[in-house]
Amino acid sequence: ARGTPGFSGADLAAIMNEAAIAATLQNKDFIEHDDLEEARDKVKFGRAKKSRVREADDNRLTAYHEAGHAILQVVLTDGDPLHKVTIIPRGQAGGATFSIPEKDRMGYGIKWLKATLRVACGGRIAEHKAMGGSSSGAVSDTARVPQIAHTMVEQWGMSDRLGFVSYAGADTRESFIPDRGYSEDTARLIDEEVRKIVDEAYRDAESVLTQHWDKVVAVAEALLKYETLDAQDVFKLMRGEPLGKPTVSEMLAAETRRAASAKAA
């Protein structure tokens, strides 16, 4: 229940259906929590593409990108709590950092918005610092950050320079003429305020990741070994503790040995 705030009844029914299918395919007698977890992610984010093969550099870039998001998600306590981070492609994404709200959210506070903006900037910052360049992997982040900033300025009155005013135009879907009830000077000021919010978020995120770069490296390298880390794994790595669990290669080798033993028997 804590993992599905905001889900509709239809979403929950789809999760149970997907979990039942997954459990059946694995010859289980009942649905387990892992089945529900995978079903929830599939319904919300798309099917995991575990068979997709990537070049080593692409894998490394994705690992650092997601590690940048994950570390900021943990350090910036005004945002939603980290749930897990993975470099397994899902839907259109090459990897993902999942956070889960602790309750249904009816509105957005300024502290949460600022933390969310900084977390969104973290992927690009980390991949640039680790790989010496940027990639198109941050396309969803580069779209989300200015979108949030524009809404803060134009609709929610969160700009000191523009004040407690909404500059959002009326719904003009049936008109070819945009409904903009403000001057070019105000439009320029809106652009400046949006740029200010975005630039501040990027600088703050960069400062935090620079301070915690050893933790970014630890999480990224662990992602290359394990592919998926839950929040507790990330907390351990940030404390400098070993994870003490088998890597993906070790699990595959163990499965191969079990299959060979079963065949021999």
Phi, psi and omega in degrees: 000320178295336183272000183229043176294139179084357179283141177279171176300321178295321177298316181295321177296320178296321178299313180297322179295314179296320179296320179296320178296314181298317180295320180295317180297335179262014177058036178274155177274342181205164180283134177252170182300322179300323178295318178294321180298312180295320180296319179299315181293324180294316180295320186275322189241349181109169184289138176290136181251073186289342182272354181292130181258130180239154174295156183301318180294322178295319179297317181293318179299315179297320181297316180289324178301310182289327177296323177299315176299313187296316181296318178294324179299326180279314187290320183273094189287350178281349178271185178286150180295143175295138176254306176195167180221140184215153172249012173282124181299141178215127184062231179268356185266142177283341178193179182200147171244118185260130171238148182235122177301146181282347179199165175299135183253123179265345180202180184233120176276158183297324180294318179295318180298316180296318178296319180296320177298317181292320176298318180297328179285339189297327182295310180298318182297314183293317181293324179293319181291322183279323188253353179076019179187177181249165179222175178280000181295343181266018186299320180290327178290318181292339175275321185288319185299306179294331178297315178296316181298317178300316181295320178301318184279311189280327187249326190255004176061038184259027177241125180296325183287327182265339174080190186276067185222140174263126179253012180288132179286166177288165179294115184239036182296337180264008182234147177273355182254118180300139178268094181236107185266043178211165187280172176295325178297319178293321178299318178295321179294321176299314179300319180295318180292321176297314178300320179298314180298315181295314181296320179296318179298316181295315181296317180295317179297319179296320179296316180295316181293326177296319178294328185247029186298326178299327178286324175299315180298316181299316180291317180298315180294325177292323177297324177294332179274316190253345179072320179226135177233135173271177185301320181295324175299315181296319178299318179299314180298322180291334176272358180082018182266148176286154182279325177064039176225157184293146177282172178300317180298319180293321178294321178295319179296319179295320179295321177297318178295319179296319180295319179295320179294319179296321180292320180294323181290000000 
